Amino acid sequence: MAGIADPDEDLVRRVGQGDPAAIQAMVARKLPRMLALAQRMLGDPVEAEDVAQEAMVRAWRQAPRWTPGKAKFDTWLHRVALNLCYDRLRRRREIPTGTLPDRPDESAAPDRGLMAADVGLRVDAALARLPERQREAVVLCHYQELTNIEAAALMTVSVDALESLLARGRRALRQALADLAPEGVRDRIEGGR
């Protein structure tokens, strides 16, 4: 079985050798995507930053031992970031709190003239309410722009199972956001770009 072609192979090799320029290049190339992934999964910018930084530290530590051809480095890095997100999500569930967190008012504005930032907050809130696996599928395919095959491999599910998760997640988002510019939002949720 032939190895998997990895566009990051040379960069990872150079990082493993301690090349400062390669380390900077890896951070510039990977950190924004890991930060976006963690932000979408956790909904907390501080936690997302911690997760993204930890994922980059693990990438730097793993680089000297990386074996090309088994999996793409980017796929491995996404899995690391997702695992770190799930660890934090589990800890959240395990910590009992005496008070409920403040929730933003999700009712429609009287004039229904929501600004783009408000729409983004509503989308983020709806995304955060999805079950974890549906959220993971939506984030990987729509925000991280992975193919269905790549996302399914990352989630260790079949492509059919991924597509089912995506369909359920899109349906839940469509229902949660039905009052927002129905046509435009529906197009974005259903994959129209």
SVG drawing of the C-alpha trace seen along z (x, -y; Angstrom):
<svg xmlns="http://www.w3.org/2000/svg" viewBox="-40 -48 58 50">
<polyline fill="none" stroke="black" stroke-width="0.4" points="0.0,0.0 1.5,-3.3 1.9,-6.1 -0.3,-9.1 1.1,-12.2 1.5,-14.9 1.9,-18.6 3.4,-19.3 6.0,-16.5 9.0,-18.8 7.8,-21.4 7.3,-18.8 10.8,-17.4 12.3,-20.9 10.4,-21.6 11.7,-18.3 15.2,-19.4 14.6,-22.6 14.6,-25.0 13.2,-28.3 11.8,-29.5 10.0,-26.2 8.5,-26.5 7.3,-30.0 5.9,-28.8 4.0,-25.9 2.5,-28.3 1.5,-30.8 0.0,-28.0 -1.7,-25.9 -2.5,-28.0 -5.4,-30.1 -7.2,-26.9 -6.7,-25.2 -8.0,-28.4 -11.0,-28.5 -11.7,-24.8 -11.5,-25.2 -13.6,-28.3 -16.4,-26.6 -16.2,-23.5 -15.9,-25.3 -17.6,-28.7 -15.1,-30.3 -12.2,-32.3 -9.9,-31.9 -10.3,-28.1 -10.0,-28.0 -6.7,-29.8 -5.4,-27.4 -6.4,-24.4 -4.9,-25.8 -1.6,-26.6 -1.5,-23.1 -2.1,-21.5 0.8,-23.5 3.1,-22.5 2.2,-18.8 2.9,-19.3 6.3,-20.7 7.1,-17.9 5.8,-15.2 7.7,-16.6 11.0,-14.8 9.2,-11.5 6.7,-12.0 6.6,-9.1 5.5,-10.3 3.1,-8.2 0.8,-6.8 -1.5,-9.8 -1.5,-13.5 0.1,-15.7 -2.9,-18.1 -5.3,-15.3 -3.3,-14.3 -3.2,-17.9 -7.0,-18.3 -7.5,-15.1 -5.3,-16.4 -7.2,-19.7 -10.6,-17.9 -9.4,-15.6 -8.3,-18.6 -11.7,-20.2 -13.6,-17.1 -11.4,-16.9 -12.5,-20.5 -16.2,-19.8 -16.1,-16.7 -14.6,-18.8 -17.4,-21.3 -20.0,-18.7 -18.3,-17.3 -18.1,-20.6 -21.3,-21.4 -22.2,-25.0 -24.5,-26.8 -25.8,-29.2 -26.8,-29.0 -24.6,-30.9 -26.0,-34.1 -27.6,-33.4 -27.9,-36.0 -31.3,-37.2 -32.1,-35.2 -35.4,-36.8 -35.5,-38.7 -34.8,-42.4 -38.0,-44.5 -37.0,-45.8 -35.5,-42.5 -32.6,-44.5 -29.9,-42.2 -26.3,-43.2 -23.9,-40.6 -22.3,-40.4 -25.6,-39.5 -26.2,-36.9 -22.8,-35.4 -23.6,-35.2 -26.9,-33.5 -25.2,-31.0 -22.5,-30.3 -25.1,-29.9 -27.1,-27.5 -23.9,-25.6 -23.0,-25.3 -26.4,-23.7 -25.9,-20.9 -24.9,-17.4 -21.1,-17.2 -20.7,-14.8 -23.1,-16.8 -21.2,-20.0 -17.9,-18.3 -19.1,-17.2 -20.4,-20.7 -17.3,-22.5 -14.9,-20.1 -16.8,-20.3 -18.1,-23.9 -15.6,-25.9 -12.4,-23.9 -13.3,-23.1 -12.3,-19.4 -13.7,-17.1 -16.3,-14.5 -13.7,-11.8 -11.2,-13.7 -13.7,-14.6 -15.1,-11.0 -11.5,-9.7 -10.9,-12.2 -14.1,-11.3 -13.5,-7.6 -16.9,-7.1 -17.9,-6.1 -18.7,-8.8 -22.3,-7.8 -22.4,-8.2 -20.7,-11.6 -23.3,-12.7 -26.0,-11.6 -24.5,-13.7 -24.2,-16.7 -27.8,-16.3 -29.1,-16.2 -26.8,-19.1 -27.9,-21.3 -31.6,-20.5 -31.2,-21.6 -29.4,-24.7 -32.0,-25.5 -34.7,-25.2 -32.8,-27.2 -32.2,-30.0 -35.4,-29.9 -36.3,-33.5 -33.1,-35.0 -33.3,-35.9 -34.7,-32.5 -33.4,-32.3 -29.8,-33.5 -29.3,-31.5 -30.9,-28.4 -28.5,-28.6 -25.4,-28.9 -26.5,-26.1 -27.3,-23.8 -23.9,-24.3 -24.6,-27.0 -21.6,-29.3"/>
</svg>
